[in-house]
Amino acid sequence: MEEDPLLSRLDLNLLVSLDALLRERNVTRAAERLYLSQPSLSTALARLRVHFDDELLARRGNTYELTPLATRLLEHTTVALSTVRRVFESQARWNAGESTREFTIHGSDYALATIAPLVSRAARAEAPGVRFRFVPTSSPAIDDVIVRLASLDGILLPHGIVKDRPSLDLWRDDWVLVAAADNPLGDAVPTLADLSALPWVFTYQTRGAFTAVGRQLEQLGLQPRVEVVAESFALLHLFVEYTERLALIQRKLVPLVTRMGGLRTYELPFEAVPLIEALWWHPAHDNDPGHEWMRGVFSAAARELD
């Protein structure tokens, strides 16, 4: 394979400097973050400006702002650094008890609330030096999930969103309707007409980020009148109580949400598509012994959950 002339003359430390500069938007703070002197980071910034033929940090009065190119680079540097870290964390042999590796897992707050505590406890018992970083995901992250998986150890998502990536099925769940305790339905069993007449709170409503049961409502001929989109299942109750709004949450989340008070749940008047939650990862991790161990921890936690 021919050597890439661009990569051959780049210093990996510049990537670290670039990330700090773009995040801090200040040479002094970026230097403090990296435990470097200010002149050293000023030199790095000068080299980066020459390389990109762009100011990157443009002075506006007493502050600096990111140029349009720098704004685009910010997300790329995060992905690139994460990928580089995973390259150098790879080991031919894996000893969980001695490792200090960090695993980054993204997922909805529902997925993290359901299994992440079990995973963290199981991992601590076997590998006290290993750290998990659990990050709530968002619509843009889900819309771009295939690209983002390259910089993550995994993402917790139900089937139907990710394709053509390895996965591990963890648990099944179904959906219930949640409403304020004094909502217009009272003690009546809700009908499709009720679901059509009352306003809604949805969690995800984009091309790539959605719930299968939300799509199912549309397939049944309903056009939910969505008043609020809140990308958090655990916070839905805040937008439902004291209103006539309806929302859909997973059954496993009901104890967490209803113990906050002011809510009641109803069974749906149709057979909802079940939710199958899975851990997805990039194929590059398939044969990584550390990653195999991590997936085993998730599998054991899922069995405990069931």
C-alpha distance (Angstrom), angle and dihedral (degrees) to the residues before:
residue distance angle dihedral
M1 . . .
E2 3.81 . .
E3 3.78 117.1 .
D4 3.79 114.8 -107.5
P5 3.83 104.9 -119.6
L6 3.82 91.6 -152.4
L7 3.80 94.9 53.2
S8 3.79 93.2 42.2
R9 3.79 92.4 64.9
L10 3.80 98.4 41.0
D11 3.78 124.0 100.2
L12 3.80 113.6 -139.4
N13 3.81 88.9 -145.3
L14 3.80 87.6 67.4
L15 3.79 89.3 64.6
V16 3.81 90.1 54.9
S17 3.80 90.6 47.8
L18 3.81 91.9 47.0
D19 3.79 92.1 52.6
A20 3.81 92.8 49.8
L21 3.81 93.0 46.4
L22 3.78 93.6 49.4
R23 3.78 92.8 47.1
E24 3.79 97.4 45.0
R25 3.83 96.9 33.6
N26 3.77 86.3 -152.8
V27 3.81 130.3 87.8
T28 3.81 95.1 -144.9
R29 3.82 95.2 49.7
A30 3.80 91.8 43.4
A31 3.81 90.0 52.3
E32 3.81 90.6 50.4
R33 3.78 90.1 49.4
L34 3.81 91.1 54.5
Y35 3.83 95.2 37.8
L36 3.80 89.8 -119.6
S37 3.78 132.3 131.1
Q38 3.79 118.0 -98.3
P39 3.85 92.8 -118.7
S40 3.83 89.9 54.2
L41 3.78 92.3 54.0
S42 3.80 92.2 42.9
T43 3.80 87.3 56.7
A44 3.80 90.3 49.8
L45 3.81 90.6 50.2
A46 3.79 90.5 51.1
R47 3.82 90.9 52.3
L48 3.79 91.0 47.9
R49 3.79 91.6 50.3
V50 3.79 90.1 53.2
H51 3.80 92.3 47.0
F52 3.82 95.1 49.7
D53 3.82 95.3 32.0
D54 3.80 86.7 -133.8
E55 3.80 136.0 106.2
L56 3.85 91.4 -126.2
L57 3.83 89.6 -172.2
A58 3.80 111.5 47.5
R59 3.78 118.5 -167.4
R60 3.80 115.9 -121.9
G61 3.79 108.3 -179.6
N62 3.80 107.2 -59.3
T63 3.79 94.9 -14.4
Y64 3.78 139.7 61.0
E65 3.79 127.3 -122.6
L66 3.77 128.6 -162.1
T67 3.77 115.5 -107.6
P68 3.84 116.7 -128.4
L69 3.81 89.5 -98.7
A70 3.81 91.9 49.4
T71 3.81 90.3 51.2
R72 3.81 89.5 55.4
L73 3.79 91.8 45.3
L74 3.81 94.1 52.7
E75 3.79 95.0 76.1
H76 3.81 92.4 40.3
T77 3.81 92.4 55.1
T78 3.81 91.1 52.3
V79 3.80 91.5 52.1
A80 3.81 93.1 43.1
L81 3.82 94.7 50.1
S82 3.77 91.4 47.2
T83 3.80 90.8 51.1
V84 3.81 93.0 47.4
R85 3.80 90.5 49.8
R86 3.79 90.2 53.9
V87 3.80 91.3 50.5
F88 3.79 92.3 56.1
E89 3.80 93.6 40.2
S90 3.79 90.6 59.9
Q91 3.79 113.6 109.9
A92 3.78 134.0 -173.9
R93 3.80 88.9 -137.7
W94 3.79 126.7 36.5
N95 3.76 125.1 -153.0
A96 3.78 108.6 179.0
G97 3.79 93.5 -167.7
E98 3.82 92.5 57.3
S99 3.82 100.5 36.0
T100 3.80 125.0 107.7
R101 3.79 94.2 -172.4
E102 3.79 121.4 143.8
F103 3.83 121.1 -139.3
T104 3.80 118.2 -157.9
I105 3.79 115.4 -152.2
H106 3.80 124.8 179.9
G107 3.79 125.5 -162.7
S108 3.79 145.8 132.8
D109 3.78 116.6 -71.2
Y110 3.81 87.4 -108.6
A111 3.80 92.1 57.3
L112 3.79 93.5 44.2
A113 3.80 93.6 46.4
T114 3.80 90.5 49.6
I115 3.80 103.0 49.5
A116 3.82 111.3 3.7
P117 3.85 95.8 82.2
L118 3.81 90.3 51.3
V119 3.82 91.2 48.5
S120 3.80 93.3 48.8
R121 3.80 92.9 50.0
A122 3.81 93.7 46.5
A123 3.81 92.2 47.3
R124 3.81 93.2 48.4
A125 3.79 91.5 55.7
E126 3.80 92.6 53.5
A127 3.79 103.8 27.5
P128 3.83 112.4 21.7
G129 3.81 92.2 175.6
V130 3.80 95.4 55.0
R131 3.79 116.5 96.4
F132 3.80 129.9 -156.5
R133 3.79 122.4 -153.1
F134 3.82 109.4 -159.7
V135 3.82 113.4 -166.2
P136 3.83 125.5 -173.2
T137 3.77 108.2 -127.6
S138 3.80 129.8 -137.0
S139 3.80 138.8 -151.8
P140 3.84 94.8 -92.7
A141 3.81 89.9 51.2
I142 3.80 91.7 50.7
D143 3.80 92.8 44.9
D144 3.81 88.0 55.0
V145 3.80 96.4 34.6
I146 3.82 98.2 131.6
V147 3.81 91.4 56.9
R148 3.80 94.0 42.3
L149 3.78 93.3 51.4
A150 3.81 88.2 69.7
S151 3.81 89.6 68.6
L152 3.81 98.6 38.6
D153 3.76 135.5 70.7
G154 3.76 89.8 -135.3
I155 3.77 148.8 -36.3
L156 3.79 127.8 -134.7
L157 3.79 109.8 -134.5
P158 3.80 136.4 144.0
H159 3.78 121.0 -109.3
G160 3.78 114.4 -86.3
I161 3.80 98.8 53.9
V162 3.82 104.8 63.7
K163 3.79 123.6 48.6
D164 3.79 135.7 -179.5
R165 3.79 95.4 20.3
P166 3.83 128.8 107.9
S167 3.78 114.6 -100.8
L168 3.79 144.5 176.0
D169 3.81 118.4 -141.0
L170 3.80 109.5 -133.0
W171 3.81 112.5 173.6
R172 3.79 145.3 -17.4
D173 3.77 126.3 -126.6
D174 3.79 139.9 169.1
W175 3.79 136.3 -146.4
V176 3.78 135.3 -101.8
L177 3.78 132.6 -173.6
V178 3.80 116.9 -114.7
A179 3.79 126.3 -163.0
A180 3.80 140.3 158.3
A181 3.80 115.0 -73.9
D182 3.83 90.6 -115.6
N183 3.81 96.3 42.4
P184 3.85 120.8 141.3
L185 3.81 93.2 -102.6
G186 3.78 92.8 70.6
D187 3.78 110.8 173.2
A188 3.80 94.5 -25.7
V189 3.77 121.8 117.1
P190 3.83 105.0 -109.9
T191 3.79 118.5 -115.1
L192 3.79 131.1 -156.3
A193 3.80 86.8 -103.5
D194 3.81 89.5 57.6
L195 3.80 91.1 50.4
S196 3.78 89.4 51.7
A197 3.81 95.8 46.5
L198 3.81 100.5 47.7
P199 3.84 126.6 71.0
W200 3.82 121.6 -107.4
V201 3.76 145.3 -144.7
F202 3.81 112.8 -145.7
T203 3.77 126.7 -167.4
Y204 3.79 104.6 -153.7
Q205 3.78 124.8 12.9
T206 3.79 112.0 165.0
R207 3.79 135.7 105.2
G208 3.80 93.9 -91.2
A209 3.80 102.8 20.4
F210 3.79 113.1 64.5
T211 3.77 143.5 116.0
A212 3.79 119.0 -108.7
V213 3.79 91.0 -134.2
G214 3.81 90.1 54.2
R215 3.78 89.6 54.7
Q216 3.80 88.4 46.3
L217 3.81 90.7 59.2
E218 3.79 88.9 58.1
Q219 3.81 91.3 47.6
L220 3.81 88.4 54.9
G221 3.79 88.5 58.8
L222 3.80 97.1 -101.0
Q223 3.77 121.3 132.5
P224 3.81 102.0 -162.5
R225 3.78 113.7 -142.9
V226 3.81 97.4 -128.1
E227 3.80 112.3 -160.1
V228 3.81 97.6 168.3
V229 3.80 135.5 26.0
A230 3.81 110.6 -161.7
E231 3.80 116.1 174.8
S232 3.78 93.4 -145.8
F233 3.79 128.5 80.9
A234 3.79 91.8 -164.6
L235 3.82 91.8 56.5
L236 3.80 97.3 46.9
H237 3.80 91.4 99.0
L238 3.82 90.5 65.4
F239 3.81 90.0 62.2
V240 3.80 95.3 41.1
E241 3.81 106.1 47.2
Y242 3.83 116.5 88.3
T243 3.83 89.4 17.4
E244 3.81 139.4 83.0
R245 3.81 91.0 -117.3
L246 3.77 125.2 127.7
A247 3.80 128.2 -150.4
L248 3.80 138.1 -179.4
I249 3.79 121.6 -128.7
Q250 3.76 135.1 171.4
R251 3.80 115.8 -96.3
K252 3.81 92.6 -123.6
L253 3.80 88.7 59.8
V254 3.81 95.1 52.2
P255 3.86 96.1 90.2
L256 3.81 91.1 52.4
V257 3.81 94.8 47.7
T258 3.79 101.5 38.8
R259 3.80 96.0 48.7
M260 3.79 86.6 68.8
G261 3.80 86.7 69.8
G262 3.79 135.4 -133.1
L263 3.82 95.5 77.5
R264 3.76 140.3 95.4
T265 3.78 132.7 -170.2
Y266 3.80 134.2 -135.6
E267 3.76 134.3 -166.1
L268 3.79 113.9 -113.2
P269 3.81 119.8 -105.0
F270 3.81 90.9 -129.5
E271 3.79 137.6 44.6
A272 3.78 104.1 -91.3
V273 3.78 123.5 -148.1
P274 3.83 106.6 -99.5
L275 3.78 118.6 -117.3
I276 3.81 117.0 -122.8
E277 3.80 109.0 -168.3
A278 3.79 116.8 -155.4
L279 3.78 140.9 177.1
W280 3.82 110.7 -122.3
W281 3.80 126.6 -166.0
H282 3.79 142.4 171.4
P283 3.83 116.2 -89.0
A284 3.82 89.0 -120.7
H285 3.82 87.1 75.6
D286 3.81 95.5 53.0
N287 3.81 97.2 102.1
D288 3.80 99.4 25.7
P289 3.84 105.4 122.1
G290 3.79 93.0 -148.4
H291 3.76 91.3 51.5
E292 3.79 91.1 46.9
W293 3.81 88.0 54.9
M294 3.81 90.7 49.2
R295 3.80 91.8 51.2
G296 3.79 88.8 50.2
V297 3.80 89.5 55.3
F298 3.82 90.1 52.9
S299 3.79 90.7 47.9
A300 3.80 91.9 51.8
A301 3.82 91.3 46.6
A302 3.82 90.1 51.5
R303 3.80 90.9 53.4
E304 3.80 89.3 51.3
L305 3.81 89.5 48.7
D306 3.78 92.2 54.3
